Amino acid sequence: MASLEDLSDDAIKELALLARDLSENPETRKTFLRLTKKAKPNLPIPELEVEDEVARVLGESEKRVSSLEGQLRERDAKDELAKRRLKVADRVGADNVPEVEKLMLDKGIQNHDTAADYFEWMKQSNAPTPSPFNPNVIDKDTRGTLGKYFKNPTGTAREEAFAALQDIRKHSARRA
């Protein structure tokens, strides 16, 4: 520790005035007190101790408030997710909710309703295409001819081929 013995009375007075100015100036007071506490750690400075204690307590309070706010946000997010899942379960059934959420992950869908629409669309079977054949369009004579083919396709085809061949021979004989 430095001694003041080697300083003149004027120097000592000047240092005392400087210390007083620094300690009374609102802009430098805290810094002066902190430097004093740093130089003499055992020196009680109630002004700093109270301020430090208040800052510590406020810091702890802010941490608790931040923690509680985080827990509230998490709870709100979970509640919102549960609402969305219930809404989807009403549409597609509770057993299919995991499949809908898997679709959301696989396809990059961020909305439960959109994913449910996609899921329903995937599960929907195609409506059967109506047959273009209308049996009522065929007249009675044609139905009779086709009926022979249904009963005996090979024999009926041979008879028709034989009749066609006979018809060709008749027309050829006339030309010749």
Sequence and secondary structure as in RCSB ss.txt:
>XXXX:A:sequence
MASLEDLSDDAIKELALLARDLSENPETRKTFLRLTKKAKPNLPIPELEVEDEVARVLGESEKRVSSLEGQLRER
DAKDELAKRRLKVADRVGADNVPEVEKLMLDKGIQNHDTAADYFEWMKQSNAPTPSPFNPNVIDKDTRGTLGKYF
KNPTGTAREEAFAALQDIRKHSARRA
>XXXX:A:secstr
   STTS HHHHHHHHHHHHHHHHSTTTHHHHHHHHHHH TTS  HHHHHHHHHHHHHHHHHHHHHHHHHHHHHH
HHHHHHHHHHHHHHHHH GGGHHHHHHHHHHHT   HHHHHHHHHHHH        S  GGGS HHHHHHHHHHH
H HHHHHHHHHHHHHHHHHHHHHHH 
